[in-house]
Amino acid sequence: MSDLITLAQLSQGYRYNSDSLILADFILKQGIKGAVFDVGAGCGIIGILLK
Protein backbone atom coordinates (compact mmCIF):
# COMPACT_ATOMS: atom_id res chain seq x y z
CA MET A 1 0.00 0.00 0.00
CA SER A 2 1.92 2.96 -1.26
CA ASP A 3 -0.21 5.89 -0.07
CA LEU A 4 -0.59 6.82 3.57
CA ILE A 5 -4.12 6.20 4.84
CA THR A 6 -5.32 6.98 8.35
CA LEU A 7 -8.26 4.91 9.59
CA ALA A 8 -10.25 5.41 12.78
CA GLN A 9 -12.36 2.78 14.52
CA LEU A 10 -14.94 2.92 17.27
CA SER A 11 -13.93 1.24 20.51
CA GLN A 12 -17.16 -0.82 20.49
CA GLY A 13 -18.80 -2.85 17.73
CA TYR A 14 -17.39 -4.54 14.65
CA ARG A 15 -13.89 -3.46 13.64
CA TYR A 16 -11.50 -4.55 10.94
CA ASN A 17 -8.48 -6.68 11.83
CA SER A 18 -5.13 -7.62 10.37
CA ASP A 19 -6.70 -10.23 8.05
CA SER A 20 -8.28 -7.44 5.99
CA LEU A 21 -5.00 -5.54 5.80
CA ILE A 22 -3.06 -8.65 4.76
CA LEU A 23 -5.62 -9.53 2.06
CA ALA A 24 -5.61 -5.99 0.63
CA ASP A 25 -1.80 -6.00 0.59
CA PHE A 26 -1.77 -9.38 -1.18
CA ILE A 27 -4.19 -8.14 -3.86
CA LEU A 28 -2.10 -5.02 -4.46
CA LYS A 29 1.16 -6.99 -4.71
CA GLN A 30 -0.39 -9.37 -7.27
CA GLY A 31 -1.06 -6.45 -9.58
CA ILE A 32 -4.68 -7.45 -10.00
CA LYS A 33 -6.51 -4.84 -12.07
CA GLY A 34 -10.21 -4.18 -12.54
CA ALA A 35 -13.25 -4.10 -10.31
CA VAL A 36 -13.47 -5.67 -6.86
CA PHE A 37 -16.77 -7.00 -5.54
CA ASP A 38 -16.52 -6.50 -1.75
CA VAL A 39 -19.47 -8.50 -0.39
CA GLY A 40 -19.48 -10.11 3.02
CA ALA A 41 -15.95 -8.89 3.68
CA GLY A 42 -16.72 -7.35 7.06
CA CYS A 43 -16.91 -3.58 7.32
CA GLY A 44 -15.75 -2.63 3.80
CA ILE A 45 -12.16 -1.80 4.70
CA ILE A 46 -10.77 -3.87 1.80
CA GLY A 47 -12.64 -1.75 -0.71
CA ILE A 48 -11.35 1.42 0.93
CA LEU A 49 -7.74 0.20 0.89
CA LEU A 50 -7.94 -0.85 -2.76
CA LYS A 51 -9.49 2.43 -3.91
C-alpha distance matrix in Angstrom:
0.0 3.7 5.9 7.7 8.9 12.1 13.6 17.3 19.3 23.0 24.8 26.7 26.0 23.2 19.8 16.5 16.0 13.8 14.6 12.6 9.5 10.3 11.3 8.2 6.3 9.6 9.9 7.0 8.5 11.9 11.6 13.3 14.5 16.7 17.3 16.1 19.0 17.8 21.3 22.1 18.6 19.6 18.8 16.4 13.2 11.6 12.8 11.5 7.8 8.5 10.6
3.7 0.0 3.8 6.7 9.2 12.7 15.0 18.7 21.3 25.1 27.0 29.2 28.7 26.1 22.7 19.6 19.3 17.2 18.3 16.3 13.0 14.0 15.0 11.8 9.9 12.9 12.9 9.5 10.5 13.9 12.9 15.1 15.8 18.0 19.0 18.5 21.6 20.7 24.3 25.4 22.0 22.9 21.7 19.2 16.0 14.7 15.3 13.5 10.3 10.7 11.7
5.9 3.8 0.0 3.8 6.3 9.9 12.6 16.3 19.2 22.9 25.2 27.5 27.2 24.9 21.5 18.9 19.2 17.8 19.2 16.7 13.7 15.6 16.5 13.1 12.0 15.4 15.1 11.9 13.8 16.9 15.6 17.2 17.3 18.9 19.4 18.8 21.7 20.6 24.0 25.2 21.9 22.3 20.6 18.1 15.0 14.5 14.6 12.0 9.5 10.6 10.6
7.7 6.7 3.8 0.0 3.8 6.7 9.9 13.4 16.6 20.2 22.3 24.9 25.0 23.1 19.6 17.4 17.7 16.6 18.7 16.4 13.3 15.7 17.2 14.1 13.2 16.9 17.1 14.4 16.2 19.5 18.7 20.1 20.4 21.7 21.7 20.7 23.1 21.4 24.6 25.4 22.0 21.7 19.7 17.9 14.5 14.9 15.4 12.3 10.1 12.4 12.4
8.9 9.2 6.3 3.8 0.0 3.8 6.4 10.1 13.2 16.8 19.1 21.5 21.5 19.7 16.3 14.4 15.3 14.9 16.9 14.3 11.8 14.9 16.0 13.0 13.1 16.9 16.8 14.7 17.1 20.1 19.4 20.2 20.3 21.1 20.5 19.1 21.0 18.9 21.9 22.5 19.2 18.6 16.3 14.6 11.3 12.4 12.9 9.5 8.0 11.1 10.9
12.1 12.7 9.9 6.7 3.8 0.0 3.8 6.8 10.3 13.7 16.0 18.7 19.1 17.8 14.5 13.3 14.4 14.7 17.3 14.9 12.8 16.2 17.7 15.1 15.5 19.3 19.5 17.8 20.2 23.1 22.8 23.4 23.6 24.2 23.1 21.4 22.8 20.2 22.7 22.8 19.7 18.4 15.7 14.9 11.7 13.8 14.6 11.1 10.4 13.8 13.7
13.6 15.0 12.6 9.9 6.4 3.8 0.0 3.8 6.8 10.4 12.8 15.2 15.4 14.1 10.9 10.1 11.8 12.9 15.3 12.9 11.6 15.3 16.5 14.4 15.5 19.0 19.2 18.3 20.8 23.5 23.4 23.4 23.8 24.0 22.4 20.2 21.0 18.1 20.1 19.9 16.9 15.1 12.3 12.1 9.2 12.0 13.0 9.8 9.9 13.6 13.8
17.3 18.7 16.3 13.4 10.1 6.8 3.8 0.0 3.8 6.9 9.5 12.1 12.9 12.4 9.6 10.2 12.2 14.2 16.7 14.7 14.0 17.7 19.0 17.3 18.7 22.0 22.3 21.7 24.3 26.8 26.9 26.7 27.1 27.1 25.1 22.8 23.1 19.8 21.3 20.5 17.9 15.4 12.4 13.2 11.0 14.4 15.5 12.5 13.2 16.9 17.0
19.3 21.3 19.2 16.6 13.2 10.3 6.8 3.8 0.0 3.8 6.4 8.5 9.1 8.9 6.5 8.2 10.6 13.3 15.6 13.9 14.1 17.7 18.8 17.8 19.6 22.5 22.9 22.9 25.5 27.7 28.2 27.7 28.3 28.0 25.8 23.0 22.7 19.2 20.0 18.7 16.3 13.3 10.6 12.5 10.8 14.4 15.9 13.7 14.6 18.2 18.7
23.0 25.1 22.9 20.2 16.8 13.7 10.4 6.9 3.8 0.0 3.8 5.4 7.0 8.3 7.4 10.4 12.8 16.0 18.1 16.7 17.4 20.8 21.8 21.1 23.0 25.8 26.2 26.5 29.0 31.1 31.7 30.9 31.5 31.0 28.5 25.7 24.9 21.3 21.5 19.8 18.0 14.6 12.1 14.6 13.7 17.4 18.7 16.8 18.1 21.6 21.9
24.8 27.0 25.2 22.3 19.1 16.0 12.8 9.5 6.4 3.8 0.0 3.8 6.9 8.9 8.3 11.5 13.0 16.1 18.4 17.8 18.5 21.5 22.9 22.7 24.4 27.0 27.9 28.3 30.5 32.7 33.6 33.1 34.0 33.7 31.3 28.2 27.5 23.7 23.7 21.6 19.8 16.2 14.4 17.3 16.2 19.7 21.5 19.8 20.6 24.1 24.9
26.7 29.2 27.5 24.9 21.5 18.7 15.2 12.1 8.5 5.4 3.8 0.0 3.8 6.9 8.0 11.7 13.6 17.1 18.8 18.2 19.6 22.5 23.4 23.5 25.7 27.9 28.5 29.4 31.8 33.5 34.6 33.6 34.5 33.9 31.2 28.0 26.8 23.0 22.4 19.9 18.7 14.9 13.5 16.8 16.6 20.0 21.7 20.5 21.8 25.0 25.8
26.0 28.7 27.2 25.0 21.5 19.1 15.4 12.9 9.1 7.0 6.9 3.8 0.0 3.8 6.4 10.1 12.5 16.2 17.2 16.4 18.4 21.2 21.5 21.8 24.3 26.3 26.6 27.9 30.3 31.7 32.8 31.5 32.3 31.5 28.6 25.3 23.7 19.9 19.0 16.4 15.6 11.8 10.6 14.3 14.7 17.9 19.5 18.9 20.4 23.3 24.1
23.2 26.1 24.9 23.1 19.7 17.8 14.1 12.4 8.9 8.3 8.9 6.9 3.8 0.0 3.8 7.0 9.6 13.3 13.8 12.9 15.3 17.9 17.9 18.4 21.0 22.8 23.0 24.5 26.9 28.2 29.3 27.9 28.8 28.1 25.3 21.9 20.3 16.5 15.7 13.1 11.9 8.1 7.4 11.1 11.6 14.5 16.3 16.1 17.5 20.1 21.3
19.8 22.7 21.5 19.6 16.3 14.5 10.9 9.6 6.5 7.4 8.3 8.0 6.4 3.8 0.0 3.8 6.5 10.2 11.3 10.3 12.0 14.9 15.5 15.6 18.0 20.0 20.6 21.7 24.0 25.6 26.7 25.7 26.8 26.4 24.0 20.6 19.7 15.9 15.9 13.7 11.5 8.2 7.0 10.0 9.3 12.2 14.5 13.8 14.6 17.6 19.0
16.5 19.6 18.9 17.4 14.4 13.3 10.1 10.2 8.2 10.4 11.5 11.7 10.1 7.0 3.8 0.0 3.8 7.1 8.0 6.6 8.3 11.2 11.8 12.0 14.3 16.3 16.9 18.0 20.3 21.9 23.1 22.2 23.5 23.5 21.3 17.9 17.5 13.8 14.4 12.5 9.5 7.1 6.6 8.5 6.8 9.2 12.0 11.7 11.7 14.6 16.5
16.0 19.3 19.2 17.7 15.3 14.4 11.8 12.2 10.6 12.8 13.0 13.6 12.5 9.6 6.5 3.8 0.0 3.8 5.5 5.9 7.1 9.1 10.6 11.6 13.1 14.9 16.3 17.6 19.1 20.9 22.7 22.2 24.1 24.6 22.8 19.4 19.2 15.8 16.5 14.5 11.3 9.5 10.0 11.6 9.4 10.7 14.1 13.9 12.9 15.7 18.2
13.8 17.2 17.8 16.6 14.9 14.7 12.9 14.2 13.3 16.0 16.1 17.1 16.2 13.3 10.2 7.1 3.8 0.0 3.8 5.4 5.0 6.1 8.5 9.9 10.5 12.2 14.3 15.4 16.3 18.3 20.4 20.4 22.7 23.7 22.5 19.2 19.7 16.7 18.0 16.3 12.8 12.1 12.8 13.5 10.7 10.9 14.6 14.5 12.6 15.0 18.0
14.6 18.3 19.2 18.7 16.9 17.3 15.3 16.7 15.6 18.1 18.4 18.8 17.2 13.8 11.3 8.0 5.5 3.8 0.0 3.8 5.5 5.2 6.1 8.6 9.9 10.5 12.3 14.3 15.3 16.6 18.9 18.4 20.8 21.7 20.4 17.0 17.2 14.4 15.4 13.7 10.3 10.5 12.2 12.6 10.6 9.8 13.6 14.4 12.7 14.4 17.6
12.6 16.3 16.7 16.4 14.3 14.9 12.9 14.7 13.9 16.7 17.8 18.2 16.4 12.9 10.3 6.6 5.9 5.4 3.8 0.0 3.8 5.5 5.2 6.2 8.6 9.9 10.7 12.4 14.3 15.6 17.2 16.4 18.3 18.9 17.4 14.0 14.3 11.3 12.9 11.9 8.1 8.5 9.5 9.2 7.0 6.0 9.8 10.7 9.2 11.0 14.0
9.5 13.0 13.7 13.3 11.8 12.8 11.6 14.0 14.1 17.4 18.5 19.6 18.4 15.3 12.0 8.3 7.1 5.0 5.5 3.8 0.0 3.8 5.5 5.2 6.1 8.6 10.0 10.7 12.3 14.4 15.9 15.9 17.9 19.1 18.2 15.2 16.4 13.8 16.0 15.4 11.6 11.9 12.2 11.3 8.2 7.2 10.7 10.6 8.0 10.2 13.3
10.3 14.0 15.6 15.7 14.9 16.2 15.3 17.7 17.7 20.8 21.5 22.5 21.2 17.9 14.9 11.2 9.1 6.1 5.2 5.5 3.8 0.0 3.8 5.5 5.1 6.1 8.7 10.0 10.5 12.3 14.6 14.9 17.6 19.2 18.8 15.9 17.2 15.1 17.2 16.6 12.9 13.9 15.0 14.1 11.4 9.5 13.0 13.6 10.7 11.9 15.5
11.3 15.0 16.5 17.2 16.0 17.7 16.5 19.0 18.8 21.8 22.9 23.4 21.5 17.9 15.5 11.8 10.6 8.5 6.1 5.2 5.5 3.8 0.0 3.8 5.4 5.0 6.3 8.7 9.9 10.7 12.9 12.3 14.9 16.2 15.5 12.5 13.7 11.9 14.1 13.9 10.5 12.4 13.8 12.4 10.5 7.7 10.8 12.4 10.0 10.2 13.9
8.2 11.8 13.1 14.1 13.0 15.1 14.4 17.3 17.8 21.1 22.7 23.5 21.8 18.4 15.6 12.0 11.6 9.9 8.6 6.2 5.2 5.5 3.8 0.0 3.8 5.4 5.2 6.3 8.7 10.1 11.2 10.8 12.8 14.1 13.5 10.9 12.8 11.2 14.1 14.7 11.2 12.9 13.3 11.1 8.8 5.7 8.3 9.4 6.6 6.6 10.3
6.3 9.9 12.0 13.2 13.1 15.5 15.5 18.7 19.6 23.0 24.4 25.7 24.3 21.0 18.0 14.3 13.1 10.5 9.9 8.6 6.1 5.1 5.4 3.8 0.0 3.8 5.5 5.2 6.2 8.7 10.2 11.1 13.6 15.7 15.9 13.8 16.2 14.9 17.9 18.3 14.8 16.3 16.7 14.7 11.9 9.3 11.7 12.1 8.6 8.7 12.3
9.6 12.9 15.4 16.9 16.9 19.3 19.0 22.0 22.5 25.8 27.0 27.9 26.3 22.8 20.0 16.3 14.9 12.2 10.5 9.9 8.6 6.1 5.0 5.4 3.8 0.0 3.8 5.5 5.2 6.2 8.9 9.5 12.7 15.1 15.6 13.5 15.8 15.0 17.7 18.2 15.0 17.2 18.3 16.3 14.1 11.0 13.3 14.6 11.5 10.6 14.4
9.9 12.9 15.1 17.1 16.8 19.5 19.2 22.3 22.9 26.2 27.9 28.5 26.6 23.0 20.6 16.9 16.3 14.3 12.3 10.7 10.0 8.7 6.3 5.2 5.5 3.8 0.0 3.8 5.5 5.2 6.7 6.2 9.2 11.3 11.8 10.1 12.7 12.6 15.7 16.9 14.0 16.6 17.5 14.9 13.3 9.7 11.1 12.9 10.2 8.3 11.8
7.0 9.5 11.9 14.4 14.7 17.8 18.3 21.7 22.9 26.5 28.3 29.4 27.9 24.5 21.7 18.0 17.6 15.4 14.3 12.4 10.7 10.0 8.7 6.3 5.2 5.5 3.8 0.0 3.8 5.5 5.4 6.6 8.8 11.5 12.6 11.6 14.8 14.7 18.2 19.6 16.5 18.8 19.0 16.1 14.0 10.8 11.7 12.5 9.4 7.4 10.5
8.5 10.5 13.8 16.2 17.1 20.2 20.8 24.3 25.5 29.0 30.5 31.8 30.3 26.9 24.0 20.3 19.1 16.3 15.3 14.3 12.3 10.5 9.9 8.7 6.2 5.2 5.5 3.8 0.0 3.8 5.4 7.9 10.8 14.1 15.7 14.8 17.9 17.9 21.1 22.3 19.1 21.4 22.0 19.4 17.1 13.9 15.3 16.1 12.7 11.1 14.2
11.9 13.9 16.9 19.5 20.1 23.1 23.5 26.8 27.7 31.1 32.7 33.5 31.7 28.2 25.6 21.9 20.9 18.3 16.6 15.6 14.4 12.3 10.7 10.1 8.7 6.2 5.2 5.5 3.8 0.0 3.8 5.4 9.0 12.3 14.2 13.6 16.6 17.3 20.3 21.7 19.0 21.8 22.8 20.1 18.4 14.8 15.8 17.4 14.6 12.2 15.3
11.6 12.9 15.6 18.7 19.4 22.8 23.4 26.9 28.2 31.7 33.6 34.6 32.8 29.3 26.7 23.1 22.7 20.4 18.9 17.2 15.9 14.6 12.9 11.2 10.2 8.9 6.7 5.4 5.4 3.8 0.0 3.8 6.2 9.9 12.4 12.7 16.2 17.3 20.7 22.6 20.1 22.9 23.3 20.2 18.7 15.2 15.3 16.7 14.1 11.2 13.5
13.3 15.1 17.2 20.1 20.2 23.4 23.4 26.7 27.7 30.9 33.1 33.6 31.5 27.9 25.7 22.2 22.2 20.4 18.4 16.4 15.9 14.9 12.3 10.8 11.1 9.5 6.2 6.6 7.9 5.4 3.8 0.0 3.8 6.9 9.2 9.5 12.9 14.5 17.7 19.9 17.8 20.9 21.5 18.3 17.4 13.8 13.5 15.6 13.7 10.3 12.6
14.5 15.8 17.3 20.4 20.3 23.6 23.8 27.1 28.3 31.5 34.0 34.5 32.3 28.8 26.8 23.5 24.1 22.7 20.8 18.3 17.9 17.6 14.9 12.8 13.6 12.7 9.2 8.8 10.8 9.0 6.2 3.8 0.0 3.8 7.0 8.7 12.3 14.5 17.8 20.6 18.8 21.8 22.0 18.5 18.0 14.5 13.3 15.2 14.0 10.2 11.3
16.7 18.0 18.9 21.7 21.1 24.2 24.0 27.1 28.0 31.0 33.7 33.9 31.5 28.1 26.4 23.5 24.6 23.7 21.7 18.9 19.1 19.2 16.2 14.1 15.7 15.1 11.3 11.5 14.1 12.3 9.9 6.9 3.8 0.0 3.8 6.7 10.0 12.7 15.9 19.1 17.8 20.9 21.0 17.3 17.5 14.4 12.3 14.6 14.3 10.6 10.9
17.3 19.0 19.4 21.7 20.5 23.1 22.4 25.1 25.8 28.5 31.3 31.2 28.6 25.3 24.0 21.3 22.8 22.5 20.4 17.4 18.2 18.8 15.5 13.5 15.9 15.6 11.8 12.6 15.7 14.2 12.4 9.2 7.0 3.8 0.0 3.8 6.6 9.5 12.5 15.9 15.0 18.0 18.0 14.4 15.2 12.4 9.9 12.7 13.2 9.8 9.9
16.1 18.5 18.8 20.7 19.1 21.4 20.2 22.8 23.0 25.7 28.2 28.0 25.3 21.9 20.6 17.9 19.4 19.2 17.0 14.0 15.2 15.9 12.5 10.9 13.8 13.5 10.1 11.6 14.8 13.6 12.7 9.5 8.7 6.7 3.8 0.0 3.8 6.0 9.3 12.4 11.3 14.4 14.7 11.3 12.3 9.3 7.3 10.7 11.3 8.4 9.5
19.0 21.6 21.7 23.1 21.0 22.8 21.0 23.1 22.7 24.9 27.5 26.8 23.7 20.3 19.7 17.5 19.2 19.7 17.2 14.3 16.4 17.2 13.7 12.8 16.2 15.8 12.7 14.8 17.9 16.6 16.2 12.9 12.3 10.0 6.6 3.8 0.0 3.8 6.0 9.5 9.5 12.6 13.3 10.4 12.4 10.0 8.2 11.9 13.2 11.1 12.0
17.8 20.7 20.6 21.4 18.9 20.2 18.1 19.8 19.2 21.3 23.7 23.0 19.9 16.5 15.9 13.8 15.8 16.7 14.4 11.3 13.8 15.1 11.9 11.2 14.9 15.0 12.6 14.7 17.9 17.3 17.3 14.5 14.5 12.7 9.5 6.0 3.8 0.0 3.8 6.7 6.0 8.8 9.5 6.8 9.1 7.3 6.2 9.8 11.4 10.3 11.6
21.3 24.3 24.0 24.6 21.9 22.7 20.1 21.3 20.0 21.5 23.7 22.4 19.0 15.7 15.9 14.4 16.5 18.0 15.4 12.9 16.0 17.2 14.1 14.1 17.9 17.7 15.7 18.2 21.1 20.3 20.7 17.7 17.8 15.9 12.5 9.3 6.0 3.8 0.0 3.8 5.4 8.0 9.5 8.1 11.2 10.1 9.6 12.9 14.7 14.0 15.2
22.1 25.4 25.2 25.4 22.5 22.8 19.9 20.5 18.7 19.8 21.6 19.9 16.4 13.1 13.7 12.5 14.5 16.3 13.7 11.9 15.4 16.6 13.9 14.7 18.3 18.2 16.9 19.6 22.3 21.7 22.6 19.9 20.6 19.1 15.9 12.4 9.5 6.7 3.8 0.0 3.8 5.6 8.2 8.4 11.2 10.8 11.4 14.3 15.8 15.9 17.5
18.6 22.0 21.9 22.0 19.2 19.7 16.9 17.9 16.3 18.0 19.8 18.7 15.6 11.9 11.5 9.5 11.3 12.8 10.3 8.1 11.6 12.9 10.5 11.2 14.8 15.0 14.0 16.5 19.1 19.0 20.1 17.8 18.8 17.8 15.0 11.3 9.5 6.0 5.4 3.8 0.0 3.8 6.5 6.3 8.1 7.5 9.0 11.6 12.6 13.0 15.1
19.6 22.9 22.3 21.7 18.6 18.4 15.1 15.4 13.3 14.6 16.2 14.9 11.8 8.1 8.2 7.1 9.5 12.1 10.5 8.5 11.9 13.9 12.4 12.9 16.3 17.2 16.6 18.8 21.4 21.8 22.9 20.9 21.8 20.9 18.0 14.4 12.6 8.8 8.0 5.6 3.8 0.0 3.8 5.8 7.6 8.7 10.4 12.0 13.2 14.7 16.4
18.8 21.7 20.6 19.7 16.3 15.7 12.3 12.4 10.6 12.1 14.4 13.5 10.6 7.4 7.0 6.6 10.0 12.8 12.2 9.5 12.2 15.0 13.8 13.3 16.7 18.3 17.5 19.0 22.0 22.8 23.3 21.5 22.0 21.0 18.0 14.7 13.3 9.5 9.5 8.2 6.5 3.8 0.0 3.8 5.7 8.3 9.3 9.8 11.8 13.8 14.7
16.4 19.2 18.1 17.9 14.6 14.9 12.1 13.2 12.5 14.6 17.3 16.8 14.3 11.1 10.0 8.5 11.6 13.5 12.6 9.2 11.3 14.1 12.4 11.1 14.7 16.3 14.9 16.1 19.4 20.1 20.2 18.3 18.5 17.3 14.4 11.3 10.4 6.8 8.1 8.4 6.3 5.8 3.8 0.0 3.8 5.5 5.6 6.6 9.0 10.4 11.2
13.2 16.0 15.0 14.5 11.3 11.7 9.2 11.0 10.8 13.7 16.2 16.6 14.7 11.6 9.3 6.8 9.4 10.7 10.6 7.0 8.2 11.4 10.5 8.8 11.9 14.1 13.3 14.0 17.1 18.4 18.7 17.4 18.0 17.5 15.2 12.3 12.4 9.1 11.2 11.2 8.1 7.6 5.7 3.8 0.0 3.8 5.4 5.0 6.2 8.6 10.0
11.6 14.7 14.5 14.9 12.4 13.8 12.0 14.4 14.4 17.4 19.7 20.0 17.9 14.5 12.2 9.2 10.7 10.9 9.8 6.0 7.2 9.5 7.7 5.7 9.3 11.0 9.7 10.8 13.9 14.8 15.2 13.8 14.5 14.4 12.4 9.3 10.0 7.3 10.1 10.8 7.5 8.7 8.3 5.5 3.8 0.0 3.8 5.4 5.1 6.2 8.6
12.8 15.3 14.6 15.4 12.9 14.6 13.0 15.5 15.9 18.7 21.5 21.7 19.5 16.3 14.5 12.0 14.1 14.6 13.6 9.8 10.7 13.0 10.8 8.3 11.7 13.3 11.1 11.7 15.3 15.8 15.3 13.5 13.3 12.3 9.9 7.3 8.2 6.2 9.6 11.4 9.0 10.4 9.3 5.6 5.4 3.8 0.0 3.8 5.5 5.2 6.1
11.5 13.5 12.0 12.3 9.5 11.1 9.8 12.5 13.7 16.8 19.8 20.5 18.9 16.1 13.8 11.7 13.9 14.5 14.4 10.7 10.6 13.6 12.4 9.4 12.1 14.6 12.9 12.5 16.1 17.4 16.7 15.6 15.2 14.6 12.7 10.7 11.9 9.8 12.9 14.3 11.6 12.0 9.8 6.6 5.0 5.4 3.8 0.0 3.8 5.5 5.3
7.8 10.3 9.5 10.1 8.0 10.4 9.9 13.2 14.6 18.1 20.6 21.8 20.4 17.5 14.6 11.7 12.9 12.6 12.7 9.2 8.0 10.7 10.0 6.6 8.6 11.5 10.2 9.4 12.7 14.6 14.1 13.7 14.0 14.3 13.2 11.3 13.2 11.4 14.7 15.8 12.6 13.2 11.8 9.0 6.2 5.1 5.5 3.8 0.0 3.8 5.6
8.5 10.7 10.6 12.4 11.1 13.8 13.6 16.9 18.2 21.6 24.1 25.0 23.3 20.1 17.6 14.6 15.7 15.0 14.4 11.0 10.2 11.9 10.2 6.6 8.7 10.6 8.3 7.4 11.1 12.2 11.2 10.3 10.2 10.6 9.8 8.4 11.1 10.3 14.0 15.9 13.0 14.7 13.8 10.4 8.6 6.2 5.2 5.5 3.8 0.0 3.8
10.6 11.7 10.6 12.4 10.9 13.7 13.8 17.0 18.7 21.9 24.9 25.8 24.1 21.3 19.0 16.5 18.2 18.0 17.6 14.0 13.3 15.5 13.9 10.3 12.3 14.4 11.8 10.5 14.2 15.3 13.5 12.6 11.3 10.9 9.9 9.5 12.0 11.6 15.2 17.5 15.1 16.4 14.7 11.2 10.0 8.6 6.1 5.3 5.6 3.8 0.0
